[in-house]
Amino acid sequence: MATTDRQATTLALAHALSAAERGLAVIPLSRTKLPALRSPHRDTPDPAPCHGECGRFGHGVYDASTDPARVRELFAAAPRATGYGIACGLPPHHLIGVDLDTKTGTDSSAALRELALRHLFTIPATVVVVTPSGGRHLWLSGPPDVVVPNSAGRLAPGIDIRGAGGYLVGPGSRTEHGVYDTAPGTAHLPPAPCPPALLRLLLPPPRPHHPTPASAGGHGRGLVQFVLTAHEGQRNTRLFWAACRAYEDGIGPTLVDALVDAARSTGLSEREARATIASAARMTGHHP
């Protein structure tokens, strides 16, 4: 068993080095498809966010590299790795992965074809990786100035997107469910440019902008700014306080949208923000 594992690691390293030669940044993966190197901060209570600034391995896609020497170091530190991940969103390819899953009971390939017909785009010839479950990963190249987020099922049921901060399991990787492999005739292809119409679907919709109403005056702008500067743990409290002051001063109704927009920019959902403002309205004797 140990010999088999060593052979799998050696093979995974060979495939990872080949991918790195093509400009694809890689990391070692375990049989579970998770990064093979554990976080060096796992035993630190409440660790500060670290994306590898500490100089140690174990930061997931932030370890990814195209440098052969570093790739070998990563695999040397992960002797049980049996696969490799390809980081998405990095130059030169700015890779976008379209994951057509088969586990949801839906026909994700048909869903993608329907989207293509509806939005008038075609999927170009590109690298296609076949997963052990029969799914497919389509590799596309994105523009350098566009950040495509990860998503699961947002485009259509069974279609997941791997973008910036995500990774794809590389062909040749061995997992507990089987081996990933390139579809015949696609291994030599470069990642094809993502069709503009599809790219628009992958990006989150622009958030509506609600400027502070002129009728609210300087006091209204001050309340909005008070919400904007809230940190995690004080967002609801600040929003509630600002909304109470707004209703007490008679500018509550005109300031609602601006307060909601400010709260969303701090991380609250629109539903949470409106519920908090409605509570403030009722507390001050107004109807939300």
N, C-alpha and C positions, 0 to 999 in steps of 0.2 A: 504493500500500500504506500509506504514511504517513497519507494522508487517511482511508483506511478505519479505521486504528487510532485516529485522533483522533475519528472519528465513534463508534467503539465505546466509547471512553473517555467521551465526552460523554453517550452514551446510558446507560452504566453509572452515571455520576454522577447522572443524572436519576432512575433507578430507585432508587439508594441513598438519595437525598434523600426520595423518596416513602416508602420503608420507614422512614426515620428519623422522619418525621412520624407514623407509626403507633406510635412508641415502640420501634422495633427498632434496636439499636445495630449499626453497620455498619463494615466495613473494605474497602479496595479489594483485588481479587484479579487475578492474572494469568490468562492463557489456560490455565495448567496447574492452575487452581483453588487455587493456593497464594497466601498473602499477597503483594501486589505490592511491598511495602516490605521491603527487606533489613534485617537486624538491624544496629544501629549498633555492636554489640560483636563483629561477626563476625571482626575481625582482632585482637581482644584475646585473648591466651593465657589460658586458665582464667578467663573473666570471672565476676564474682559474679552471682548470679541477679538479673535486673532485669525488672520488669513495667511499665516505663515511668517509673520514678522518676527516671531521668536526664533526662526532659523531651523526649527525641527520639522520632521515629516509628520503627517497625520492630519492634514487640513483638507482632505477630500480633493475637489477639483482645483483648489488653490495650490496643490502640489504639482499639478500637471505641467509637463515640460516636453519640448521637442529636442532637447539636448541629449544625445545618446549617453553621455557620461552620467548625467543626472538620472535618466531613466534606469540605467543599470543600478545606480545607488538606491533608487526607490524599490526595485525588485529585490535587491540584496537585503533590504530592511523588511521585506515581506516574503519570507521563504515559502509561505503557504498560498501565495497568489496563484490562481489558475486562469486568470483572464486579465483584461485591461479595459479601462474606460477611456473614452475620447471626450475631452472637454469641449463643450459647445460655446459658440460666441466669440472665440479667440481668433486673432489674425493668424495666418493670412486668409483662411477660408470662412471665418465667422459662421461656423457650422450651425445649421438648424436641423434637428431630427424630427421627422414625422413618424410617430410610432403607431402603426396600425395593429391594434391588439385583437386577439381572438378569444379572450377570456370573458368578455362581457355578454356573449350570446348575440351580439349584433354583427352585421357585416360592415366592418369599418372601411374596407376597400370600396364597397358600393357607396357608402356615405361620402367618401372622398370624391368619387366620380360624380356624385350628385352635386356636391359643392362646386366642382370644376365646371359642370354644365350651367349651374345657376349663376356663377360669377365669371364665366367666360375666361377660364384659364386652362392650360394643359400642364400636366406634370412632365417635365423634360426627362430625357434619358439621364440617369444618374446612378450612383452607387445604391444598391439595395441589399440590405442584410436580412437574412431569414433567421428568425428566432426558433429555439427548440419547440415552442408551442405552435409554430406555424404562422406566427405574425411576421410583419415586415417593418424594417426601419428604412425610411427614405432619407438620404442625405442631401440637403440643399445648402447652398451658400447664400448668406445674407449680406446686405450692404454694410460697410464698416462703421457707418454713423447711426445705425439703427440697433436698438437693444430689443431682442425678441424674448419675452418672458416664458418661463415654463408654464404649462397648463395641462390639465387632465380632463378630457371630455368637454372642454369649452367649445371647441370647433364643431364636434359632433360626438355622439357616444362611441367609445372605442378608439378615438383618435387623441393621443397625447402628444404634446409638443415639448421637445427638449431644446431649450434656448440658453441664454446666458446663466451661468451658475449650475447648469445641468450637465449630464454626460450620457453618452451612448455606450453600450457594451460593444466592444470592437469585435470584428469577425476573427474567428480563431479562438475566441474565449471559450473555456469549458466551465459550465455551471452545474449545479446539482440537478438541473433538468435536461442538460444536453449541451451541444456545441452550437455556437453562432457561426454562420457562414455567409459568404456573399452569394447572391443569386447569380446563376450562370450568365456570363457576358457583361457583368457590371463591375467586376473588381478593378479593371483598368481605367474606369471612368473617373474624372474629377467630380466633386460635388457640384451639381448644376445650379446656376443662379435661381433663387426662389422667384417664381412669377409674381409680379407686382400686385396682382389682384389677390393672390393667396397671402402675400406678406401683409396686406392691409387687414385681412381677417385675423392674422396672428397677433397683431398689436392690440393692446387694450384701447377701448374707446376713449377719446379725449374727455377729461373731466370738465363738467360745466363750470364756467367762471361766474361767480356771483359777486360783483363789486359791491362795496359798502354803499348803500343808497345815500345819495347826496342829502336827502331829507334827514338822515340820521346825524349828520354833522360830525364834529370832531370827537364828541363823546362816543358815538357809535363806532368810529374807527378805532378809538382806544380800547373799547370792549372787544372788538374783533382781534386786535393785536394781542390783547391779554390772553385770548384763547390760543392764538397762533404760537405763543411762546411756552405753551404747556408741555411738560415732560411726562413720560409714561408714569402713571400712578397719580397724576393730578389733572388728567385731561377732563374727566367727567366733572370733577369738582370745579375747575375753572369755568367750564362751559355753563354749568348750572348757575354759578355766581353771576357770570356776565349776562346770562339770559334774565335772571331775576332783576338785575339793575336796569336792563333794557325795558322790561315790562313796567317796572316802577316809574321809569322816566317817560313812558308813553311811546317808545320807539320799538317795542318788542316785535310787532307784526312786520314792520319794514326791515327789521334786522335779521329775521329768521334765516333766510337763505344764506346771507353772508356768514352768520355764525355756524351754520351747518357746513359750509365750504371750509371754513377755518378748522373746524373740528375734524373733518375728514383728512385734512392735510397733516394733522398730528397723529393719525392712525385709527381714529374712531370710524365706525361704519356710519352710513347715513341714517340707518335705522336707530342706532344707539344715540346719535346726536339729536335726532328729532324727538325721541322719547325723553331725553334729558331736558330739552327746551320745553316740551309740553308739560313736564313736571314743574318746571320753573313758572310757567304761565299759570298753572292751577294754584301753585303756592302763593302767587301774588294776586290771586283773585281774578284772573283772566281766563278766557277760553282759548285753548291752543288752536 
